[in-house]
Amino acid sequence: MGFTYSHIDIGATVYQALGIAPSAEVRDRFDRSVRLNRGEVITPLYSGAEV
């Protein structure tokens, strides 16, 4: 049985594909530290494993 993925996992996968660490932290306009994404990269897309 496969895993269930969510929209935040898709976001993390897109960041990864662009060469940006999904767990990277950036600053908002109020100078607060914000994590880009809390999802998990969908690694079967890269490994060829069945989802």
Distance bins in CASP14 RR format, pairs under 12 A and 6 or more apart:
PFRMAT RR
TARGET T0000
AUTHOR 0000-0000-0000
RMODE 2
METHOD distances of the structure
MODEL  1
1 50 0 0 0 0 0 1 0 0 0 0 0
1 51 0 0 0 0 0 1 0 0 0 0 0
2 42 0 0 0 0 0 1 0 0 0 0 0
2 44 0 0 0 0 1 0 0 0 0 0 0
2 49 0 0 0 0 1 0 0 0 0 0 0
2 50 1 0 0 1 0 0 0 0 0 0 0
2 51 1 0 0 1 0 0 0 0 0 0 0
3 9 0 0 0 0 1 0 0 0 0 0 0
3 40 0 0 0 0 1 0 0 0 0 0 0
3 41 0 0 0 0 0 1 0 0 0 0 0
3 42 0 0 0 0 1 0 0 0 0 0 0
3 43 0 0 0 0 1 0 0 0 0 0 0
3 44 0 0 0 0 1 0 0 0 0 0 0
3 45 0 0 0 0 0 1 0 0 0 0 0
3 49 0 0 0 0 0 1 0 0 0 0 0
3 50 0 0 0 0 0 1 0 0 0 0 0
3 51 1 0 0 1 0 0 0 0 0 0 0
4 40 0 0 0 0 0 1 0 0 0 0 0
4 42 0 0 0 0 0 1 0 0 0 0 0
4 51 0 0 0 0 0 1 0 0 0 0 0
5 11 0 0 0 0 0 1 0 0 0 0 0
5 12 0 0 0 0 1 0 0 0 0 0 0
5 13 0 0 0 0 1 0 0 0 0 0 0
5 39 0 0 0 0 1 0 0 0 0 0 0
5 40 0 0 0 0 1 0 0 0 0 0 0
5 41 0 0 0 0 0 1 0 0 0 0 0
5 42 1 0 1 0 0 0 0 0 0 0 0
5 43 0 0 0 0 0 1 0 0 0 0 0
5 44 0 0 0 0 1 0 0 0 0 0 0
5 45 0 0 0 0 1 0 0 0 0 0 0
5 51 1 0 0 1 0 0 0 0 0 0 0
6 12 0 0 0 0 1 0 0 0 0 0 0
6 13 0 0 0 0 0 1 0 0 0 0 0
6 37 0 0 0 0 0 1 0 0 0 0 0
6 38 0 0 0 0 0 1 0 0 0 0 0
6 39 1 0 0 1 0 0 0 0 0 0 0
6 40 0 0 0 0 1 0 0 0 0 0 0
6 42 0 0 0 0 0 1 0 0 0 0 0
7 13 0 0 0 0 0 1 0 0 0 0 0
7 14 0 0 0 0 0 1 0 0 0 0 0
7 37 0 0 0 0 0 1 0 0 0 0 0
7 38 0 0 0 0 0 1 0 0 0 0 0
7 39 0 0 0 0 1 0 0 0 0 0 0
7 42 0 0 0 0 0 1 0 0 0 0 0
8 14 0 0 0 0 0 1 0 0 0 0 0
8 15 0 0 0 0 0 1 0 0 0 0 0
8 22 0 0 0 0 1 0 0 0 0 0 0
8 23 0 0 0 0 0 1 0 0 0 0 0
8 35 0 0 0 0 0 1 0 0 0 0 0
8 36 0 0 0 0 0 1 0 0 0 0 0
8 37 1 0 0 1 0 0 0 0 0 0 0
8 38 1 0 1 0 0 0 0 0 0 0 0
8 39 1 0 1 0 0 0 0 0 0 0 0
8 40 0 0 0 0 1 0 0 0 0 0 0
8 41 0 0 0 0 0 1 0 0 0 0 0
8 42 0 0 0 0 0 1 0 0 0 0 0
9 15 0 0 0 0 0 1 0 0 0 0 0
9 16 0 0 0 0 0 1 0 0 0 0 0
9 22 0 0 0 0 1 0 0 0 0 0 0
9 37 0 0 0 0 1 0 0 0 0 0 0
9 38 0 0 0 0 1 0 0 0 0 0 0
9 39 1 0 1 0 0 0 0 0 0 0 0
9 40 1 0 1 0 0 0 0 0 0 0 0
9 41 1 0 0 1 0 0 0 0 0 0 0
9 42 1 0 1 0 0 0 0 0 0 0 0
9 43 0 0 0 0 0 1 0 0 0 0 0
9 44 0 0 0 0 0 1 0 0 0 0 0
9 45 0 0 0 0 0 1 0 0 0 0 0
9 51 0 0 0 0 0 1 0 0 0 0 0
10 16 0 0 0 0 0 1 0 0 0 0 0
10 17 0 0 0 0 0 1 0 0 0 0 0
10 22 0 0 0 0 0 1 0 0 0 0 0
10 37 0 0 0 0 1 0 0 0 0 0 0
10 39 0 0 0 0 1 0 0 0 0 0 0
10 40 0 0 0 0 0 1 0 0 0 0 0
10 41 0 0 0 0 1 0 0 0 0 0 0
10 42 1 0 0 1 0 0 0 0 0 0 0
10 45 0 0 0 0 1 0 0 0 0 0 0
11 17 0 0 0 0 1 0 0 0 0 0 0
11 18 0 0 0 0 0 1 0 0 0 0 0
11 20 0 0 0 0 0 1 0 0 0 0 0
11 22 1 0 0 1 0 0 0 0 0 0 0
11 36 0 0 0 0 1 0 0 0 0 0 0
11 37 1 0 1 0 0 0 0 0 0 0 0
11 38 0 0 0 0 1 0 0 0 0 0 0
11 39 1 0 0 1 0 0 0 0 0 0 0
11 40 0 0 0 0 0 1 0 0 0 0 0
11 41 0 0 0 0 1 0 0 0 0 0 0
11 42 0 0 0 0 1 0 0 0 0 0 0
11 45 0 0 0 0 0 1 0 0 0 0 0
12 18 0 0 0 0 0 1 0 0 0 0 0
12 19 0 0 0 0 0 1 0 0 0 0 0
12 20 0 0 0 0 1 0 0 0 0 0 0
12 21 0 0 0 0 1 0 0 0 0 0 0
12 22 1 1 0 0 0 0 0 0 0 0 0
12 23 0 0 0 0 1 0 0 0 0 0 0
12 24 0 0 0 0 0 1 0 0 0 0 0
12 35 0 0 0 0 0 1 0 0 0 0 0
12 36 0 0 0 0 1 0 0 0 0 0 0
12 37 1 0 1 0 0 0 0 0 0 0 0
12 38 1 0 0 1 0 0 0 0 0 0 0
12 39 1 0 1 0 0 0 0 0 0 0 0
12 40 1 0 1 0 0 0 0 0 0 0 0
12 41 1 0 1 0 0 0 0 0 0 0 0
12 42 1 0 0 1 0 0 0 0 0 0 0
12 43 0 0 0 0 0 1 0 0 0 0 0
12 45 0 0 0 0 0 1 0 0 0 0 0
13 19 0 0 0 0 0 1 0 0 0 0 0
13 20 0 0 0 0 0 1 0 0 0 0 0
13 22 0 0 0 0 1 0 0 0 0 0 0
13 37 0 0 0 0 1 0 0 0 0 0 0
13 39 0 0 0 0 1 0 0 0 0 0 0
13 40 0 0 0 0 1 0 0 0 0 0 0
13 41 1 0 1 0 0 0 0 0 0 0 0
13 42 1 0 1 0 0 0 0 0 0 0 0
13 43 0 0 0 0 1 0 0 0 0 0 0
13 44 0 0 0 0 0 1 0 0 0 0 0
13 45 1 0 0 1 0 0 0 0 0 0 0
13 46 0 0 0 0 1 0 0 0 0 0 0
13 51 0 0 0 0 0 1 0 0 0 0 0
14 20 0 0 0 0 1 0 0 0 0 0 0
14 22 0 0 0 0 1 0 0 0 0 0 0
14 36 0 0 0 0 0 1 0 0 0 0 0
14 37 0 0 0 0 1 0 0 0 0 0 0
14 39 0 0 0 0 0 1 0 0 0 0 0
14 41 0 0 0 0 1 0 0 0 0 0 0
14 42 0 0 0 0 1 0 0 0 0 0 0
14 45 0 0 0 0 0 1 0 0 0 0 0
15 21 1 0 0 1 0 0 0 0 0 0 0
15 22 1 0 1 0 0 0 0 0 0 0 0
15 23 0 0 0 0 1 0 0 0 0 0 0
15 24 1 0 0 1 0 0 0 0 0 0 0
15 26 0 0 0 0 0 1 0 0 0 0 0
15 35 0 0 0 0 0 1 0 0 0 0 0
15 36 1 0 0 1 0 0 0 0 0 0 0
15 37 1 0 1 0 0 0 0 0 0 0 0
15 38 0 0 0 0 0 1 0 0 0 0 0
15 39 0 0 0 0 1 0 0 0 0 0 0
15 40 0 0 0 0 0 1 0 0 0 0 0
15 41 0 0 0 0 1 0 0 0 0 0 0
15 42 0 0 0 0 0 1 0 0 0 0 0
16 22 1 0 1 0 0 0 0 0 0 0 0
16 23 0 0 0 0 0 1 0 0 0 0 0
16 24 0 0 0 0 0 1 0 0 0 0 0
16 36 0 0 0 0 0 1 0 0 0 0 0
16 37 0 0 0 0 1 0 0 0 0 0 0
16 39 0 0 0 0 0 1 0 0 0 0 0
16 40 0 0 0 0 1 0 0 0 0 0 0
16 41 1 0 1 0 0 0 0 0 0 0 0
16 42 0 0 0 0 1 0 0 0 0 0 0
16 43 0 0 0 0 1 0 0 0 0 0 0
16 45 0 0 0 0 1 0 0 0 0 0 0
16 46 0 0 0 0 1 0 0 0 0 0 0
17 41 0 0 0 0 1 0 0 0 0 0 0
17 42 0 0 0 0 0 1 0 0 0 0 0
17 43 0 0 0 0 0 1 0 0 0 0 0
17 45 0 0 0 0 1 0 0 0 0 0 0
17 46 0 0 0 0 1 0 0 0 0 0 0
18 24 0 0 0 0 0 1 0 0 0 0 0
18 36 0 0 0 0 0 1 0 0 0 0 0
18 37 0 0 0 0 0 1 0 0 0 0 0
18 41 0 0 0 0 0 1 0 0 0 0 0
19 36 0 0 0 0 0 1 0 0 0 0 0
19 41 0 0 0 0 0 1 0 0 0 0 0
20 26 0 0 0 0 1 0 0 0 0 0 0
20 36 1 0 0 1 0 0 0 0 0 0 0
20 37 0 0 0 0 1 0 0 0 0 0 0
20 41 0 0 0 0 0 1 0 0 0 0 0
21 35 0 0 0 0 0 1 0 0 0 0 0
21 36 1 0 0 1 0 0 0 0 0 0 0
21 37 0 0 0 0 1 0 0 0 0 0 0
21 39 0 0 0 0 0 1 0 0 0 0 0
21 41 0 0 0 0 1 0 0 0 0 0 0
22 35 0 0 0 0 1 0 0 0 0 0 0
22 36 1 0 1 0 0 0 0 0 0 0 0
22 37 1 0 1 0 0 0 0 0 0 0 0
22 38 0 0 0 0 1 0 0 0 0 0 0
22 39 1 0 0 1 0 0 0 0 0 0 0
22 40 0 0 0 0 1 0 0 0 0 0 0
22 41 1 0 0 1 0 0 0 0 0 0 0
22 42 0 0 0 0 0 1 0 0 0 0 0
23 34 0 0 0 0 0 1 0 0 0 0 0
23 35 1 0 0 1 0 0 0 0 0 0 0
23 36 1 0 0 1 0 0 0 0 0 0 0
23 37 1 0 0 1 0 0 0 0 0 0 0
23 38 0 0 0 0 1 0 0 0 0 0 0
23 39 0 0 0 0 1 0 0 0 0 0 0
23 40 0 0 0 0 0 1 0 0 0 0 0
23 41 0 0 0 0 1 0 0 0 0 0 0
24 33 0 0 0 0 0 1 0 0 0 0 0
24 34 0 0 0 0 1 0 0 0 0 0 0
24 35 1 0 0 1 0 0 0 0 0 0 0
24 36 1 0 1 0 0 0 0 0 0 0 0
24 37 0 0 0 0 1 0 0 0 0 0 0
24 38 0 0 0 0 0 1 0 0 0 0 0
25 31 0 0 0 0 0 1 0 0 0 0 0
25 32 0 0 0 0 1 0 0 0 0 0 0
25 33 1 0 1 0 0 0 0 0 0 0 0
25 34 1 0 0 1 0 0 0 0 0 0 0
25 35 1 0 1 0 0 0 0 0 0 0 0
25 36 1 0 0 1 0 0 0 0 0 0 0
25 37 0 0 0 0 0 1 0 0 0 0 0
25 38 0 0 0 0 0 1 0 0 0 0 0
26 32 0 0 0 0 1 0 0 0 0 0 0
26 33 1 0 0 1 0 0 0 0 0 0 0
26 34 1 0 1 0 0 0 0 0 0 0 0
26 35 0 0 0 0 1 0 0 0 0 0 0
26 36 1 0 0 1 0 0 0 0 0 0 0
26 37 0 0 0 0 0 1 0 0 0 0 0
27 33 1 0 0 1 0 0 0 0 0 0 0
27 34 1 0 0 1 0 0 0 0 0 0 0
27 35 0 0 0 0 0 1 0 0 0 0 0
27 36 0 0 0 0 0 1 0 0 0 0 0
28 34 1 0 1 0 0 0 0 0 0 0 0
28 35 0 0 0 0 0 1 0 0 0 0 0
28 36 0 0 0 0 0 1 0 0 0 0 0
41 47 0 0 0 0 0 1 0 0 0 0 0
42 48 0 0 0 0 0 1 0 0 0 0 0
42 49 0 0 0 0 0 1 0 0 0 0 0
42 51 1 0 0 1 0 0 0 0 0 0 0
43 49 1 0 0 1 0 0 0 0 0 0 0
43 51 0 0 0 0 1 0 0 0 0 0 0
44 50 1 0 0 1 0 0 0 0 0 0 0
44 51 1 0 1 0 0 0 0 0 0 0 0
45 51 1 0 0 1 0 0 0 0 0 0 0
END
